[in-house]
Amino acid sequence: MSPDIAEIAPGVWLASATLADDRPNVPSGAPNAPNATLGALDAPNATLGRLGTGAAGAFAEVRGGLPALAADLAEPRRRRTEYLGEPATLAADLAEPRRGRTEYLGEPAALAADLADARTRPRWRRAEFLAGRQLLRWLLRRVRPELAALPLRADPAGKPRLAGAGDLPGITVSHDGDRIAAAVCAHGDVGVDVQLPPAELADSTVRRCLGRHAPAVAALPRGRRAREFAWVWTVQEACVKAAGTGLAGRPWAIDVPPGAVSGHWGGFTWLSLRHRSAVPLSCAFHPPDLPRPRRPPCT
């Protein structure tokens, strides 16, 4: 699936994609076998990559800007990865991260920083983390290309921000399963959330998150009930991500009417992409007509 990009409001851009997970049925450690996880993220005009497996060079062709990076990260001693048409020596830098001369889709040093951040996450989170970073940088290259290689830092509240001087746009990333989303807001903070409908959904969870709307949602057939819950939760989660409070902001207390496509909370505007996304996906952002709040710098 190619990333879908839209300006959902003036100065607010959102991209979403599916992280392809092609897994050849090869025993772990088999000699001259393709990488067990390709993790290719399709992107428009993305270069074709080849996954090399030693001198014999058994190759698996993949599409996307970030093929096999998750596997190479999880197993740094794996075979080299060759990228056609991309700037120098990504494969060698993956094999020897200390070389310190990686270029990431033409953006010097961004890959090294993203790899370093990924290594602070549990192994099972690294693939989705890198996919989110890749999608965010892909989006920045299209809407603010001069910012696409900036380092990302967490502010004192833990919210990710572009590191640098001046009024930089707000950024946000979300992932659930094989779905990823990223958003950029030119004029303030932003939060995005993507959520696959849960396979199991307790009545108590519906009551807690839906409040006065819980009876109407609980009465829906099981599949629709899980899907409507997921739509509501993406709004609640996007709002607290925009505010930088996370779960401490008690997202379940945010009133979101079932079926709603827009609303306001805590100084933010929120939109549910119900008419655009097949998977529940919502975004909350600082309105352009309000003064931008002062935030501590991230450097």
DAGI-V340593 format. One record per residue. N is the residue number from 1. RES is the residue in three letters. PHI is phi in whole degrees, -180 to 180 (* if undefined). PSI is psi as a letter, one per 40 degrees, with the letter a starting at -180 (NA if undefined). D_LAST is the distance of its C-alpha to the last C-alpha in Angstrom with 2 decimals. Layout:
[[N & RES & PHI & PSI & D_LAST] [N & RES & PHI & PSI & D_LAST]]
This chain:
[[1 & MET & * & h & 34.75] [2 & SER & -78 & i & 32.71] [3 & PRO & -58 & h & 29.57] [4 & ASP & -102 & h & 30.55] [5 & ILE & -123 & i & 28.37] [6 & ALA & -151 & i & 29.13] [7 & GLU & -90 & g & 27.88] [8 & ILE & -80 & e & 29.00] [9 & ALA & -157 & i & 28.37] [10 & PRO & -55 & h & 27.38] [11 & GLY & 79 & e & 23.78] [12 & VAL & -124 & h & 23.50] [13 & TRP & -116 & i & 23.91] [14 & LEU & -131 & h & 24.78] [15 & ALA & -126 & i & 25.65] [16 & SER & -139 & i & 27.68] [17 & ALA & -161 & i & 29.39] [18 & THR & -109 & h & 31.41] [19 & LEU & -86 & h & 30.40] [20 & ALA & -71 & h & 33.63] [21 & ASP & -128 & g & 34.67] [22 & ASP & -89 & h & 37.59] [23 & ARG & -121 & g & 39.03] [24 & PRO & -61 & i & 41.99] [25 & ASN & -82 & g & 44.42] [26 & VAL & -125 & h & 44.00] [27 & PRO & -60 & i & 44.28] [28 & SER & -59 & h & 41.18] [29 & GLY & 82 & e & 41.31] [30 & ALA & -63 & h & 44.11] [31 & PRO & -68 & i & 44.49] [32 & ASN & 52 & f & 43.76] [33 & ALA & -111 & i & 42.71] [34 & PRO & -61 & i & 39.99] [35 & ASN & -53 & h & 36.70] [36 & ALA & -68 & d & 37.40] [37 & THR & -129 & h & 34.49] [38 & LEU & -88 & d & 33.57] [39 & GLY & 55 & f & 31.04] [40 & ALA & -83 & h & 31.20] [41 & LEU & -104 & h & 29.28] [42 & ASP & -65 & i & 31.48] [43 & ALA & -148 & i & 29.96] [44 & PRO & -58 & h & 31.77] [45 & ASN & 60 & e & 32.50] [46 & ALA & -69 & i & 30.90] [47 & THR & -77 & i & 32.26] [48 & LEU & -87 & h & 34.78] [49 & GLY & -114 & i & 33.93] [50 & ARG & -130 & h & 36.35] [51 & LEU & -99 & h & 36.01] [52 & GLY & -86 & i & 37.84] [53 & THR & -133 & g & 39.73] [54 & GLY & 82 & a & 40.80] [55 & ALA & -63 & d & 43.28] [56 & ALA & -65 & d & 45.44] [57 & GLY & 67 & f & 42.63] [58 & ALA & -70 & h & 43.43] [59 & PHE & -117 & i & 41.10] [60 & ALA & -119 & h & 39.97] [61 & GLU & -83 & h & 38.87] [62 & VAL & -132 & i & 36.00] [63 & ARG & -110 & i & 34.30] [64 & GLY & 122 & i & 30.65] [65 & GLY & -81 & e & 27.25] [66 & LEU & -137 & f & 26.59] [67 & PRO & -68 & h & 29.99] [68 & ALA & 64 & e & 30.42] [69 & LEU & -67 & d & 26.82] [70 & ALA & -61 & d & 27.19] [71 & ALA & -66 & d & 30.32] [72 & ASP & -65 & d & 28.95] [73 & LEU & -70 & d & 26.00] [74 & ALA & -67 & d & 28.40] [75 & GLU & -127 & g & 30.80] [76 & PRO & -60 & d & 28.98] [77 & ARG & -92 & e & 32.41] [78 & ARG & -65 & i & 33.73] [79 & ARG & -67 & i & 35.11] [80 & ARG & -69 & i & 33.14] [81 & THR & -113 & h & 32.06] [82 & GLU & -109 & h & 33.00] [83 & TYR & -114 & h & 31.47] [84 & LEU & -81 & h & 33.72] [85 & GLY & 84 & e & 32.30] [86 & GLU & -96 & i & 28.69] [87 & PRO & -62 & i & 27.02] [88 & ALA & -51 & h & 27.83] [89 & THR & 56 & f & 28.24] [90 & LEU & -61 & d & 26.37] [91 & ALA & -61 & d & 29.21] [92 & ALA & -64 & d & 29.06] [93 & ASP & -69 & d & 25.34] [94 & LEU & -65 & d & 25.88] [95 & ALA & -69 & d & 28.72] [96 & GLU & -132 & g & 26.82] [97 & PRO & -59 & d & 23.08] [98 & ARG & -74 & e & 22.67] [99 & ARG & -60 & d & 23.73] [100 & GLY & 71 & f & 20.15] [101 & ARG & -131 & f & 21.40] [102 & THR & -74 & i & 21.34] [103 & GLU & -117 & h & 21.22] [104 & TYR & -113 & h & 20.75] [105 & LEU & 50 & f & 23.06] [106 & GLY & 85 & e & 22.50] [107 & GLU & -111 & h & 18.68] [108 & PRO & -57 & h & 17.90] [109 & ALA & 76 & e & 15.81] [110 & ALA & -66 & d & 15.05] [111 & LEU & -63 & d & 17.96] [112 & ALA & -58 & d & 17.04] [113 & ALA & -67 & d & 13.74] [114 & ASP & -68 & d & 15.77] [115 & LEU & -63 & d & 18.58] [116 & ALA & -62 & d & 16.63] [117 & ASP & -65 & d & 15.44] [118 & ALA & -62 & d & 19.05] [119 & ARG & -69 & e & 20.54] [120 & THR & -85 & e & 19.15] [121 & ARG & -95 & i & 21.33] [122 & PRO & -59 & i & 25.11] [123 & ARG & -54 & d & 27.03] [124 & TRP & -72 & e & 28.60] [125 & ARG & -98 & e & 25.30] [126 & ARG & -68 & d & 23.87] [127 & ALA & -62 & d & 25.88] [128 & GLU & -70 & d & 24.99] [129 & PHE & -62 & d & 21.27] [130 & LEU & -66 & d & 21.29] [131 & ALA & -63 & d & 23.56] [132 & GLY & -64 & d & 21.22] [133 & ARG & -62 & d & 18.30] [134 & GLN & -61 & d & 20.91] [135 & LEU & -65 & d & 22.18] [136 & LEU & -62 & d & 18.86] [137 & ARG & -68 & d & 18.16] [138 & TRP & -60 & d & 21.84] [139 & LEU & -66 & d & 21.57] [140 & LEU & -61 & d & 18.61] [141 & ARG & -61 & d & 20.67] [142 & ARG & -92 & d & 23.45] [143 & VAL & -112 & d & 21.93] [144 & ARG & -143 & g & 18.80] [145 & PRO & -59 & d & 19.28] [146 & GLU & -70 & e & 16.86] [147 & LEU & -106 & e & 13.95] [148 & ALA & -64 & d & 15.63] [149 & ALA & -101 & e & 13.98] [150 & LEU & -63 & i & 10.26] [151 & PRO & -65 & i & 8.59] [152 & LEU & -108 & h & 8.93] [153 & ARG & -133 & i & 7.35] [154 & ALA & -91 & h & 9.52] [155 & ASP & -78 & i & 9.21] [156 & PRO & -57 & d & 11.58] [157 & ALA & -90 & e & 14.47] [158 & GLY & 91 & e & 13.72] [159 & LYS & -81 & h & 13.45] [160 & PRO & -69 & h & 11.76] [161 & ARG & -144 & i & 9.50] [162 & LEU & -72 & h & 8.39] [163 & ALA & -90 & h & 4.81] [164 & GLY & 161 & i & 5.57] [165 & ALA & -93 & i & 7.75] [166 & GLY & 90 & a & 11.01] [167 & ASP & -84 & g & 12.83] [168 & LEU & -82 & i & 11.81] [169 & PRO & -67 & i & 14.46] [170 & GLY & -77 & i & 14.66] [171 & ILE & -135 & i & 15.26] [172 & THR & -162 & i & 17.47] [173 & VAL & -139 & i & 19.59] [174 & SER & -144 & i & 22.88] [175 & HIS & -149 & i & 25.54] [176 & ASP & -151 & h & 28.96] [177 & GLY & 61 & b & 31.44] [178 & ASP & -96 & e & 31.47] [179 & ARG & -104 & h & 29.93] [180 & ILE & -134 & i & 26.33] [181 & ALA & -148 & i & 24.71] [182 & ALA & -146 & i & 21.49] [183 & ALA & -142 & i & 20.82] [184 & VAL & -133 & h & 18.74] [185 & CYS & -122 & h & 19.21] [186 & ALA & -68 & d & 18.78] [187 & HIS & -121 & e & 19.15] [188 & GLY & 159 & a & 17.49] [189 & ASP & -71 & i & 17.14] [190 & VAL & -150 & i & 19.27] [191 & GLY & -138 & i & 20.83] [192 & VAL & -130 & i & 23.25] [193 & ASP & -146 & h & 25.76] [194 & VAL & -120 & i & 28.47] [195 & GLN & -147 & h & 31.25] [196 & LEU & -74 & h & 34.41] [197 & PRO & -57 & h & 37.36] [198 & PRO & -70 & i & 38.07] [199 & ALA & -70 & d & 41.20] [200 & GLU & -124 & h & 42.07] [201 & LEU & -140 & h & 41.47] [202 & ALA & -75 & i & 42.84] [203 & ASP & -60 & d & 44.53] [204 & SER & -64 & d & 42.57] [205 & THR & -68 & d & 39.26] [206 & VAL & -61 & d & 40.69] [207 & ARG & -63 & d & 41.85] [208 & ARG & -69 & d & 38.57] [209 & CYS & -88 & d & 36.41] [210 & LEU & -97 & e & 39.04] [211 & GLY & 56 & b & 40.55] [212 & ARG & -66 & e & 43.40] [213 & HIS & -90 & e & 43.11] [214 & ALA & -58 & d & 43.71] [215 & PRO & -58 & d & 47.50] [216 & ALA & -66 & d & 47.25] [217 & VAL & -74 & d & 44.76] [218 & ALA & -62 & d & 46.67] [219 & ALA & -81 & e & 49.79] [220 & LEU & -74 & i & 48.41] [221 & PRO & -57 & i & 49.49] [222 & ARG & -52 & d & 47.34] [223 & GLY & -64 & d & 45.41] [224 & ARG & -66 & d & 44.76] [225 & ARG & -62 & d & 43.85] [226 & ALA & -65 & d & 41.08] [227 & ARG & -68 & d & 39.82] [228 & GLU & -67 & d & 39.83] [229 & PHE & -58 & d & 38.06] [230 & ALA & -62 & d & 35.31] [231 & TRP & -61 & d & 34.95] [232 & VAL & -64 & d & 34.68] [233 & TRP & -65 & d & 32.19] [234 & THR & -63 & d & 29.82] [235 & VAL & -66 & d & 29.78] [236 & GLN & -61 & d & 29.23] [237 & GLU & -70 & d & 26.42] [238 & ALA & -62 & d & 24.71] [239 & CYS & -65 & d & 24.90] [240 & VAL & -72 & d & 23.29] [241 & LYS & -69 & d & 20.51] [242 & ALA & -63 & d & 19.87] [243 & ALA & -75 & e & 19.99] [244 & GLY & 78 & e & 17.63] [245 & THR & -103 & e & 20.49] [246 & GLY & 59 & a & 21.96] [247 & LEU & -65 & d & 25.38] [248 & ALA & -63 & d & 24.96] [249 & GLY & -83 & e & 25.42] [250 & ARG & 52 & g & 28.92] [251 & PRO & -58 & d & 28.95] [252 & TRP & -63 & e & 32.66] [253 & ALA & -87 & e & 33.42] [254 & ILE & -77 & h & 32.29] [255 & ASP & -80 & h & 35.53] [256 & VAL & -128 & h & 35.75] [257 & PRO & -66 & h & 39.28] [258 & PRO & -56 & h & 40.44] [259 & GLY & 84 & e & 40.56] [260 & ALA & -69 & i & 38.22] [261 & VAL & -112 & e & 36.05] [262 & SER & -159 & i & 33.97] [263 & GLY & 178 & a & 33.25] [264 & HIS & -137 & i & 30.96] [265 & TRP & -158 & h & 29.31] [266 & GLY & 53 & f & 27.11] [267 & GLY & 85 & e & 26.19] [268 & PHE & -110 & i & 25.47] [269 & THR & -99 & h & 27.81] [270 & TRP & -125 & i & 28.62] [271 & LEU & -132 & h & 30.56] [272 & SER & -103 & h & 32.42] [273 & LEU & -86 & f & 33.07] [274 & ARG & -64 & d & 36.60] [275 & HIS & -94 & e & 38.24] [276 & ARG & -123 & d & 35.82] [277 & SER & -112 & h & 34.83] [278 & ALA & -75 & d & 37.38] [279 & VAL & -109 & h & 35.01] [280 & PRO & -51 & h & 33.71] [281 & LEU & -151 & h & 30.42] [282 & SER & -138 & i & 28.88] [283 & CYS & -141 & h & 25.87] [284 & ALA & -121 & i & 24.75] [285 & PHE & -152 & i & 22.72] [286 & HIS & -73 & h & 22.15] [287 & PRO & -65 & i & 25.18] [288 & PRO & -69 & e & 24.76] [289 & ASP & -90 & e & 27.28] [290 & LEU & -107 & i & 25.43] [291 & PRO & -58 & i & 22.87] [292 & ARG & -75 & h & 19.31] [293 & PRO & -69 & i & 18.03] [294 & ARG & -77 & h & 15.20] [295 & ARG & -124 & i & 12.26] [296 & PRO & -64 & i & 9.63] [297 & PRO & -69 & i & 6.24] [298 & CYS & -115 & h & 3.77] [299 & THR & -127 & NA & 0.00]]
